[in-house]
Amino acid sequence: MAADTLVIVESPAKAKTIGKYLGSKFIVKASMGHIRDLPKSQTGVDVEQGFTPKYITIRGKGDVLKELKDARKKVKRVYLAADPDREGEAIAWHLAHYLEIDETEPCRVVFNEITKQAVKEAFKQPRKINMDLVNAQQARRILDRLVGYKISPLLWKKVKKGLSAGRVQSVAVKLISDREKEIKAFEPEEYWSITATLAEKNIAFEAKFYGEGGEKKDLPNEAEVNRILAAVGKNAFVVSEIKERERQRHPSPPFITSSMQQEAARKLNFRAAKTMQIAQQLYEGVDLGKEGTVGLITYMRTDSPRISPIAQEEAREYIAKQFGPAFVPETPRNYSKKNANAQDAHEGIRPTSVAYEPEAVKPFLSRDQFRLYKLVWERFVASQMTSAVLDTVTADLEAGGVLFRAVGSKVKFPGFMKVYVEGNDDGVTDDDKFLPPLEKGQKLKAESILPKQHFTQPPPRYTESRLVRALEELGIGRPSTYAPILDTIQRRGYAAMEEKKFFPTELGDMVIAMMEEFFPEILDVEFTAHMEEDLDFVEEGKADWVKVLGEFYESFEKRLEVAEEEMKEVELKDEIADEQCDKCGRHMVYKMGRFGKFLACSGFPDCRNAKPIVKDVGVTCPKCKKGSIVERRSKRGRVFYGCDVYPECDFVSWDQPVSDPCPDCGALLVKKRTRNGAVIQCTACTHKQEEQDTDQEEA
């Protein structure tokens, strides 16, 4: 039977998966994303005519559009099945215009997961194109275009050609810039700790100084520490009080976009863009051999953790079968959105079926696909399990009138922890800390009593996961925008990443300073969050998109006029390096790229010589014994270590070599970064030791 229905999606992978479910009566084609957009060469928005956008066909789409138009002529019906969000709705609307499809007819099909049941059900309930969703997307696109194309020429004229200013991206840069100012202004304060190591029945445990006379006290300086140590002297430690309590620990909710990006950064070391790229692949479908192509996860752009009752029931049955009835809560676990501004348009991110166990589909996935899918699967299954039960013991011990406290806990019932435990940005582990059985009045002798000096630390710089969390908490951006925001601020040279942390560049600080002076509302967090709310109202049909743009543009236009007159020209000078170009002899200068500083010839564009800044780590090359080990960066910005006489010596290592040889076998030792800090590890034997604690900021 000849096909009589055309279905258009965004990507070939999605087309392949859906085509398998629909059968021979359907032709499934891919638009390869958007087919129309605002022109790059001009603003493309007629402000006087109600912010009318001027859309043009995207360059390079000619062949795709011809293929779609030819297919359109051969069928009776066309369904537009782009993703179920604003962008997807806008893509469907543009396709309807181009292919002359009546947008008021039921031509739009949406589904939250690409499974046979979900797809077939969706095609039974087509709807017309939702113009509220389209207008919300148009409003955001036009708003960002007006900000970018009106402020950017000013920056070109006053600072440097090629600069640009984005609405939401500028707020992200300001957060990074403000955090750097906090760090530079921070004045560390001294404080001390005292840790006593005690032992009972060959089990060593630690007790930390708590206070005196039953009251908690701080240790501000060494003099106070010495007074406490003198009071303790050689006195025995006497158990004065023991408190035992049982507490529950509850599972984390299923992933939403932001939490998935944060957890993938913590546990898998994924950048936000990489997480979304892989999640898109898992959503659109993976070839599972005999079973064919299957979508493994639900739609990955969502701000709601809610789960469908069908998925909950399937998870409960699986948990009961695999772990036993004790791991199934009495009633299904439901999670509500934390952010009051969350759109709640889609379910949380979950596997399309818990029957697709990670190990079962592993042979069909790439390494990164498997790791992310395993994370999503485990998080969802754990979210529907019973709480863990922990026994916590707190023991107070006195020595010479000084109070020390030891805390221990053990898992009484693992519950959800049998499957998954959420990570955190500070690298704190959830390992059990056991205390031996203790009795009130029991005397113990200290094996050691160690004082340690500390200094308070400034607030940590933003990692990708911290910045995503901050944007979400402040109501800046939406699930589909987090990854593009992080990418854009680096591409434009306003922020750079070093050791996985964001640093503002000189250029970024300068642009933010000028924006703060002339366009403060663009950088105002509350104003930007309010704009996001207005766009949500447009999507919900509660606000007119033209009116929303008009209210913004009225004050924005006045600020543009003032900035045009009063903004002073600033010369952005490059810092000169103590090195000359090995190609033309001119001075080299420091430039800032997306991965930090690098050296470039001051004669650019006549001389385009550029090279990374080499950092000597103070270790002789273990291979050639002549060169020194230096820190370098790969093309993707990842730090690695190599010999400085390359290519004569080809030694390389992802882990930083250390100067001392292995005490056991004499081989090379390297510093390996872990979520809990760093360890020194031998490259040839099993020797491993903790890196000396320097109280540095956590990664």
C-alpha positions in Angstrom: 0.0 0.0 0.0 1.4 3.4 -1.0 2.2 5.9 1.7 -0.4 8.6 2.1 0.9 10.5 5.2 4.1 12.6 5.6 5.5 13.0 9.1 8.2 15.7 9.7 10.6 15.6 12.7 13.9 17.5 13.4 16.5 14.8 13.1 17.3 11.7 11.0 17.7 9.6 14.2 14.2 10.5 15.4 12.8 9.9 11.9 14.3 6.4 11.8 12.8 5.5 15.2 9.4 6.9 14.5 9.3 5.4 11.0 9.8 1.9 12.5 6.7 2.4 14.7 4.4 3.9 12.1 4.8 1.5 9.2 4.6 1.7 5.4 1.7 4.1 5.2 3.9 6.9 6.6 6.8 8.7 5.1 9.0 10.2 7.8 11.4 13.0 6.9 13.7 15.3 9.0 13.8 19.1 8.7 17.3 19.2 10.3 16.1 21.7 12.9 14.8 25.1 12.1 14.2 26.0 8.4 13.6 29.8 8.9 15.2 32.4 11.2 15.9 36.1 11.4 18.6 37.3 9.0 22.2 37.5 10.4 23.0 40.7 8.3 20.3 42.9 9.9 18.1 43.2 13.0 15.2 41.7 11.0 12.5 43.1 13.3 10.2 45.9 12.3 9.6 47.6 15.7 7.2 50.2 14.3 4.9 47.5 12.9 4.3 45.6 16.2 7.7 43.9 16.3 7.0 42.1 13.1 9.8 39.6 12.4 11.4 39.2 8.9 12.0 35.5 8.5 14.2 34.1 5.8 15.1 30.6 4.8 18.3 29.4 6.6 21.2 29.2 4.3 22.1 25.7 3.3 18.6 24.3 3.7 17.7 24.3 0.1 18.1 20.6 -0.5 16.2 19.6 2.6 13.3 22.0 1.8 13.1 20.7 -1.8 12.9 17.1 -0.5 10.1 18.1 2.0 8.2 19.9 -0.7 8.4 17.0 -3.1 7.3 14.6 -0.5 4.4 16.9 0.4 3.0 16.7 -3.1 2.7 12.9 -2.9 0.6 12.6 0.2 -2.8 13.4 1.5 -1.9 14.4 5.1 1.1 16.0 6.8 1.9 15.7 10.5 4.5 17.9 12.2 6.1 16.0 15.0 8.9 18.3 16.3 9.9 18.2 20.0 7.2 19.1 22.6 8.5 22.6 23.5 8.5 26.2 22.3 11.3 25.6 19.8 9.6 22.5 18.5 6.3 24.4 18.1 8.0 27.2 16.3 9.7 24.7 13.9 6.3 23.1 13.2 4.8 26.6 12.5 7.6 27.6 10.1 7.1 24.2 8.3 3.4 24.8 8.1 4.0 28.2 6.4 6.6 26.9 4.0 4.6 23.8 3.0 1.2 25.7 2.9 -0.4 23.6 5.7 -3.4 25.1 7.5 -2.1 25.6 11.0 -5.6 25.7 12.4 -6.1 22.1 11.3 -5.0 19.1 13.5 -1.5 18.8 12.0 0.6 18.8 15.2 1.7 15.6 17.0 3.6 15.6 20.3 4.9 12.9 22.6 7.1 13.0 25.7 8.8 9.7 24.9 9.6 7.9 21.6 8.2 4.5 22.3 5.8 2.5 20.1 2.9 3.0 22.5 3.5 6.7 23.0 4.0 7.5 19.3 0.9 5.5 18.2 -1.2 7.2 20.9 0.0 10.6 19.9 -1.0 10.1 16.3 -4.6 9.3 17.4 -4.8 12.8 19.0 -3.3 15.3 16.6 -3.9 19.0 17.5 -3.6 22.3 15.8 -0.4 24.4 16.2 -0.4 26.1 19.6 0.2 29.8 18.7 0.8 30.7 22.4 3.9 28.4 22.4 5.0 29.9 19.0 4.5 33.4 20.2 6.5 32.7 23.4 9.4 31.5 21.2 9.1 34.4 18.9 9.1 36.9 21.8 12.2 35.4 23.3 14.0 35.3 19.8 13.0 38.9 19.1 13.9 40.1 22.6 17.3 38.6 22.4 17.8 39.9 18.8 16.9 43.5 19.8 19.3 43.4 22.8 22.1 41.8 20.9 21.8 43.8 17.6 21.2 47.2 19.3 23.9 47.0 22.1 26.6 45.2 20.1 27.3 48.0 17.6 27.8 50.3 20.6 30.4 47.9 22.0 32.0 47.6 18.6 32.4 51.4 18.4 33.4 52.0 22.0 35.4 49.0 22.9 36.4 46.4 20.3 35.0 45.3 16.9 33.3 41.9 17.0 31.9 42.2 20.6 28.3 41.3 21.3 25.9 41.5 24.2 23.3 38.9 25.1 20.3 39.3 27.4 20.6 36.2 29.6 24.2 35.5 28.9 25.2 38.9 30.3 23.5 38.0 33.6 25.6 34.8 33.7 28.8 36.7 33.1 27.8 39.2 35.8 27.4 36.3 38.3 30.9 35.1 37.5 32.4 38.6 37.6 30.7 39.4 41.0 31.9 36.1 42.4 35.5 37.0 41.4 35.2 40.3 43.1 33.9 38.6 46.3 36.9 36.3 46.2 39.4 39.1 45.7 37.8 41.2 48.5 37.7 38.2 50.9 39.8 38.5 54.0 40.6 35.0 55.5 40.2 34.5 59.2 42.3 32.1 61.2 40.7 29.2 63.1 42.0 25.9 64.5 40.7 22.4 65.1 41.9 19.7 67.4 41.4 16.0 66.6 42.0 13.2 69.0 42.5 9.7 67.7 41.2 7.1 70.2 40.9 3.4 70.0 38.7 0.7 71.6 38.9 -3.0 70.9 41.4 -2.3 68.0 38.9 0.1 66.3 40.3 3.6 65.9 38.0 6.6 65.7 38.3 10.3 65.8 36.8 12.8 68.3 37.0 16.5 67.6 37.3 19.4 70.0 33.8 20.7 70.8 34.1 23.1 73.8 34.4 23.5 77.5 32.0 23.4 80.4 29.4 21.8 78.2 29.3 24.8 75.8 30.5 24.9 72.2 33.6 27.1 71.6 35.7 28.2 68.7 39.5 28.0 68.5 40.5 31.4 67.1 44.3 31.2 67.5 47.3 29.1 68.5 47.4 30.5 72.0 43.9 29.2 72.7 44.9 25.8 71.2 47.9 25.6 73.4 45.8 26.4 76.5 43.3 23.6 75.5 46.1 21.1 74.9 47.6 22.0 78.3 44.2 21.4 80.0 43.9 18.0 78.3 47.5 17.0 79.1 47.8 13.3 79.7 44.3 12.9 81.1 42.2 10.0 80.0 39.2 10.6 77.8 36.0 9.7 79.7 32.7 9.0 77.9 30.3 11.5 79.4 27.2 11.1 77.2 26.0 8.8 74.4 23.1 9.7 72.2 21.7 7.3 69.7 19.0 8.1 67.2 17.5 6.6 64.1 17.0 8.9 61.1 15.7 8.5 57.6 17.3 9.6 54.4 14.9 10.1 51.5 15.7 9.6 47.8 16.3 12.4 45.3 13.5 13.2 42.8 13.9 12.1 39.2 16.1 14.3 37.0 15.0 17.6 35.5 17.3 19.2 33.0 19.3 21.2 35.5 19.8 18.4 38.0 20.8 16.0 35.2 23.4 18.5 34.0 24.7 19.0 37.5 25.0 15.3 38.4 26.6 14.4 35.0 29.2 17.1 35.8 29.9 15.7 39.3 29.9 12.0 38.5 30.8 11.8 34.8 32.8 15.0 34.3 30.5 16.0 31.4 30.1 19.5 30.2 26.4 20.7 30.1 26.5 20.7 26.3 27.8 17.2 26.1 25.1 16.0 28.6 22.4 17.4 26.4 23.8 16.1 23.2 24.0 12.5 24.6 20.6 12.8 26.2 19.1 13.9 22.8 20.6 10.7 21.3 19.1 8.5 24.0 15.7 10.3 23.6 15.6 10.0 19.8 16.5 6.3 19.7 19.3 3.8 19.8 19.5 0.6 17.7 19.1 -2.3 20.1 19.8 -5.1 17.6 16.9 -7.4 17.0 14.5 -5.1 18.9 15.4 -2.3 16.5 15.6 1.4 17.3 14.2 2.4 20.7 14.0 5.7 22.5 15.6 5.0 25.9 14.7 8.1 27.9 11.8 10.6 28.0 12.1 14.2 26.8 15.2 15.8 28.4 14.2 19.5 28.5 12.0 19.7 31.5 11.7 21.6 34.8 9.2 19.2 36.5 10.1 16.0 38.4 6.5 14.6 38.2 6.2 11.0 36.8 3.3 9.4 35.1 1.3 6.8 37.2 2.0 4.1 34.6 5.8 4.6 34.9 5.5 4.6 38.7 3.7 1.3 38.7 6.2 -0.3 36.4 9.0 0.9 38.6 7.3 -0.4 41.8 6.8 -3.9 40.2 10.4 -4.0 39.1 11.7 -2.9 42.6 9.5 -5.6 44.3 10.8 -8.3 42.0 14.5 -7.3 42.1 14.9 -6.1 45.7 11.9 -7.4 47.7 8.6 -5.8 49.1 10.5 -4.0 51.8 12.1 -1.7 49.2 8.7 -0.6 47.8 7.0 2.4 49.7 3.4 2.0 50.7 2.2 4.6 48.2 4.0 5.8 45.0 6.4 8.7 45.5 5.3 11.9 44.0 7.6 14.9 43.7 6.6 18.6 43.2 8.5 21.3 41.4 10.8 23.3 43.6 10.8 26.4 41.5 7.6 28.3 41.5 8.3 29.5 38.0 8.7 26.0 36.6 6.5 25.4 33.5 5.7 21.8 34.4 5.1 21.0 30.7 6.7 17.6 30.7 7.5 14.7 33.0 10.8 14.3 34.8 13.6 12.6 32.9 13.3 8.8 33.2 13.9 5.6 31.2 11.0 4.9 28.8 10.9 1.5 30.5 12.8 0.2 33.6 12.9 -3.2 31.7 15.8 -1.7 29.7 18.4 -2.3 32.4 21.7 -0.5 31.8 23.7 -3.7 31.6 21.2 -5.2 29.1 21.5 -2.3 26.7 25.2 -1.6 27.3 26.4 -3.6 24.2 24.4 -1.2 22.0 25.5 2.1 23.5 28.7 4.1 23.3 30.6 4.5 26.6 29.2 8.0 27.2 25.7 7.0 26.3 25.8 4.1 28.7 27.2 6.2 31.5 24.5 8.8 31.2 21.7 6.3 30.7 22.8 4.4 33.8 22.7 7.6 35.7 19.1 8.4 34.5 17.9 4.8 35.1 19.4 4.5 38.6 18.1 8.0 39.7 14.6 7.2 38.5 14.4 3.7 40.1 15.9 5.0 43.4 13.3 7.8 43.4 10.5 5.2 43.7 12.1 3.2 46.5 11.8 3.4 50.3 13.9 5.7 52.4 17.1 4.5 53.9 17.3 4.1 57.7 20.5 5.1 59.4 21.6 4.7 63.0 23.5 7.7 64.3 25.6 7.7 67.5 27.0 10.9 69.1 29.5 10.4 71.9 30.8 13.2 74.1 34.2 12.6 75.8 35.8 14.8 78.4 39.5 15.1 79.2 40.7 17.7 81.8 37.4 19.6 81.5 37.6 19.8 77.7 34.8 18.3 75.7 35.4 16.3 72.5 32.7 14.9 70.3 32.7 11.8 68.1 29.9 11.1 65.6 29.3 7.7 63.9 26.6 6.3 61.7 25.8 3.1 60.0 23.2 2.1 57.5 20.5 0.0 59.2 18.4 -0.4 56.1 19.7 0.8 52.7 16.4 1.5 50.9 17.1 3.6 47.8 20.8 3.7 48.6 21.1 0.2 47.3 20.7 1.6 43.8 21.8 5.3 43.8 23.1 8.1 46.0 23.2 11.7 44.8 26.5 13.4 44.5 27.3 17.0 45.6 29.6 19.9 44.6 31.8 19.7 47.6 33.0 16.2 47.3 31.7 15.1 50.7 31.2 11.3 50.7 28.4 9.4 52.4 30.6 6.6 53.7 29.8 5.1 57.0 31.8 6.4 60.0 31.7 3.6 62.5 32.1 4.1 66.3 33.0 1.1 68.4 30.6 0.2 71.2 31.0 2.7 74.0 29.6 3.0 77.5 29.1 6.1 79.7 31.9 6.5 82.2 34.3 4.4 80.0 37.9 5.7 79.9 40.0 5.8 76.7 43.6 6.8 76.0 44.4 9.1 73.1 46.8 7.6 70.5 47.4 11.1 69.2 46.0 14.7 69.6 46.6 16.8 66.6 46.0 20.6 66.4 45.5 22.0 62.9 45.5 25.6 61.6 42.8 26.6 59.1 41.7 29.7 57.3 38.2 30.5 56.2 37.8 30.2 52.5 36.1 32.6 50.0 33.0 31.5 48.2 33.9 29.0 45.5 34.1 30.0 41.9 31.4 28.7 39.7 31.7 25.3 38.1 29.3 24.5 35.3 27.0 22.7 37.7 27.1 25.5 40.3 26.3 28.1 37.6 23.4 26.1 36.2 22.1 25.7 39.8 22.4 29.5 40.4 20.6 30.3 37.2 17.8 27.9 38.0 17.4 29.2 41.5 17.3 32.8 40.3 14.8 32.0 37.6 17.2 32.9 34.8 16.8 31.0 31.6 14.9 27.8 31.1 15.8 24.1 30.6 16.6 24.5 26.9 18.9 27.5 27.5 21.4 26.5 30.2 23.9 24.7 28.0 23.8 27.4 25.2 24.4 30.1 27.9 27.5 28.4 29.2 28.8 27.8 25.7 28.1 31.4 24.5 29.9 33.2 27.4 33.1 31.2 26.7 32.8 31.5 22.9 32.6 35.3 23.2 35.6 35.4 25.4 33.8 36.9 28.4 34.6 34.0 30.7 37.2 31.2 30.6 37.5 27.9 32.4 40.5 26.9 34.4 40.5 23.7 36.4 36.8 23.4 35.7 36.0 26.8 37.2 34.8 29.9 35.6 37.0 33.0 35.6 35.8 36.4 34.1 38.1 37.7 31.4 39.3 41.3 31.3 37.0 41.7 28.4 34.1 40.2 30.3 34.6 42.5 33.3 34.8 45.6 31.0 31.7 44.8 29.1 29.8 44.1 32.3 30.9 47.4 33.8 29.7 49.3 30.7 26.4 47.4 30.7 25.9 48.1 34.4 26.3 51.8 33.8 24.0 52.1 30.8 21.8 49.1 30.7 21.4 48.1 34.4 18.0 46.3 33.8 19.6 43.9 31.4 22.0 42.7 34.2 19.3 42.9 36.9 18.5 39.4 38.1 15.0 40.2 39.2 14.3 42.0 35.9 15.6 39.1 33.8 13.6 36.6 35.9 10.5 38.7 35.5 11.0 38.7 31.7 11.1 34.9 31.9 7.8 34.9 33.8 6.3 37.2 31.1 7.4 34.7 28.4 5.8 31.9 30.4 2.6 33.9 30.6 2.7 34.3 26.8 3.0 30.6 26.5 0.1 30.0 28.8 -2.1 32.5 26.8 -2.2 35.0 29.7 -0.2 37.8 28.1 0.2 39.4 24.6 3.7 38.9 23.2 3.7 42.2 21.4 2.7 44.1 24.6 5.4 42.3 26.5 8.0 43.4 23.9 6.6 46.9 23.8 6.9 47.4 27.6 10.5 46.3 27.5 11.5 48.3 24.4 10.1 51.6 25.6 12.7 52.0 28.4 15.4 50.1 26.4 15.2 52.6 23.5 15.8 55.6 25.9 18.8 53.9 27.4 20.2 53.3 23.9 20.0 57.0 23.1 21.8 57.9 26.4 24.5 55.3 25.8 25.1 56.5 22.3 25.8 60.0 23.6 27.6 59.3 26.9 29.4 55.9 26.6 33.1 56.6 26.5 35.5 54.8 24.2 37.7 52.3 25.9 41.0 51.0 24.6 41.4 47.3 25.4 45.2 46.8 25.5 46.8 43.4 25.4 49.3 42.5 28.2 52.8 42.2 26.7 54.6 38.9 27.5 58.4 38.6 28.1 58.7 36.5 24.9 59.2 37.3 21.3 57.5 35.7 18.3 59.6 33.0 16.9 58.2 33.7 13.4 58.5 37.5 13.0 60.3 38.7 16.1 57.5 41.0 17.4 56.5 40.8 21.1 54.0 38.1 22.1 50.9 39.3 24.0 48.5 37.5 26.3 45.1 36.7 24.9 42.1 35.1 26.5 40.3 32.2 24.8 37.5 30.0 25.9 40.0 27.7 27.7 42.0 30.5 29.4 45.0 32.6 28.5 47.3 31.9 25.5 50.1 33.7 23.7 49.6 35.4 20.4 51.8 37.6 18.2 51.2 41.3 18.6 51.5 41.6 14.8 48.1 39.9 14.1 46.7 39.8 11.5 50.0 40.0 9.6 51.4 37.2 11.8 49.0 34.6 13.1 51.5 32.8 15.4 49.8 31.6 18.6 50.7 29.0 21.2 49.7 27.9 24.7 51.2 29.2 27.9 53.5 26.5 29.2 53.5 25.9 33.0 56.4 24.0 34.4 55.3 21.7 37.2 58.9 21.2 38.5 59.3 17.5 37.6 62.1 16.1 35.5 60.8 14.0 32.6 60.8 10.3 33.7 61.3 9.1 30.2 64.2 11.1 28.7 65.6 12.4 32.0 66.5 15.7 30.3 63.4 17.7 29.8 60.9 19.1 32.3 57.3 18.2 32.6 55.0 21.1 31.6 51.2 21.6 31.7 49.5 21.8 28.3 46.0 21.9 26.9 44.4 19.7 24.3 42.4 21.2 21.4 39.3 20.6 23.5 40.8 22.5 26.5 41.6 19.4 28.6 44.8 19.8 30.7 47.5 17.2 30.2 51.2 16.9 31.0 54.1 16.4 28.6 57.8 16.8 28.2 59.0 20.2 27.1 61.4 18.8 24.5 58.6 17.4 22.5 58.8 16.0 19.7 62.2 14.6 20.7 60.5 13.1 23.7 56.9 12.0 23.5 56.0 11.5 27.2 52.4 12.5 28.0 50.1 11.9 31.0 46.6 13.0 31.8 47.6 13.0 35.5 50.1 15.4 37.0 53.5 13.7 37.7 55.0 14.5 41.2 58.7 14.8 41.9 59.3 12.0 44.4 59.5 8.4 43.1 57.3 5.6 44.5 58.7 4.5 47.9 57.8 0.9 47.1 59.1 0.4 43.6 60.8 3.7 42.5 58.4 4.3 39.6 56.6 7.5 38.7 54.0 8.9 41.0 51.1 10.9 39.7 48.4 13.1 41.3 45.0 11.7 40.4 41.9 14.0 40.9 38.9 12.4 42.6 35.5 13.7 43.8 36.9 13.6 47.3 40.1 15.6 46.6 43.4 14.1 45.2 45.5 11.0 45.8 49.1 10.3 44.9 49.2 7.0 43.1 52.0 4.9 41.5 51.9 4.3 37.8 53.5 0.8 38.2 52.4 -0.7 41.5 49.4 -0.5 43.9 51.0 2.2 46.1 48.5 5.0 47.0 48.6 7.9 49.5 46.4 10.8 50.3 47.6 14.2 49.1 48.6 16.5 52.0 45.7 18.7 53.0 46.3 22.3 52.2 42.8 23.5 52.9 42.4 24.7 49.3 39.1 25.4 47.7 37.2 22.3 46.6 37.1 21.6 42.8 
